[in-house]
């Protein structure tokens, strides 16, 4: 008697193997938008391409190619840029630091952090003066506000600044997200110089941890990334590194963010000398967040000019 093979067996095996993936909608990496976000933040920080290239060990033309979206860099270089530019690595990759925050809100929170960072070297009296200037501008000029009331705006920004991103959105997704990287604090601690080098071994450990938490095998990851299983093993041992597009896909498969996987979590507070200064900065942040993007960027430019003037005295 001839053994007949059921032609649906392989199909059932494939469906069973891929059933955990069917809910994914993988988004491709947008190199142009990635470059725009890098350029936007570099300009906001007042850095030239030459300076960024020198700090990271790349050429100026290479930085220009990344910003124009004509060249896709490595995850190591992108990690170094995120540290140097004081910007969430996941924000650079996707336009948003985490789920639960829209891309528009992420852009405003970026402006808020840049404005706070610019003011951190000012004295309490200078910060108070800046608050008065910003308030006067907001009261004098017909600013277009994104919220129906100041109370609603203040509530939302306080909610975003204090949100615990470690909490899983739901038990089913088992997502791992980093703590909030937009923090303000009162004290005398200074921001220490950051290490711009990516620790591949530490990243490998976090990748393996996330894979096991989701009950994925190395074969599952290999099939989804279209690489061999031995390459996944080398990745988890810290021997090899993924290309940026495949790394972008891996983040979606593992339900996590680039900040968590690479350890690039920007969670340090921006400290101010006293509670009064902190309150003034918080008030400025509320006005920025309530404004339209054009007005918010205008306020930020005004803060940069003010800080430049007081520091040149």
Secondary structure, 3 states (H helix, E strand, C coil): CCCCCCCHHHHHHHHHHHCCCCCCCCCCCCHHHHHHHHHHHHHHHCCCHHHHHHHHCCCHHHHHHHHHCCCCCCHHHHHHHHHHHCCCHHHHHHCCCCCCCCHHHHHHHHHHHHHHHHHCCCCHHHHHHHHHHHHHHHHHCCCCECCCCHHHHHHHHHHHHHCCCCCCCCCCCCCECCCCCCCEEECCCCCCCCCCCCCHHHHHHHHHHHHHHCCCCHHHHHHHHCCCHHHHHHHHCCCCCCCHHHHHHHHHHCCECHHHHHCCCCCCCEEECCHHHHHHHHHHHHHHHHECHHHHHHHHHHHHHHHHHHHHC
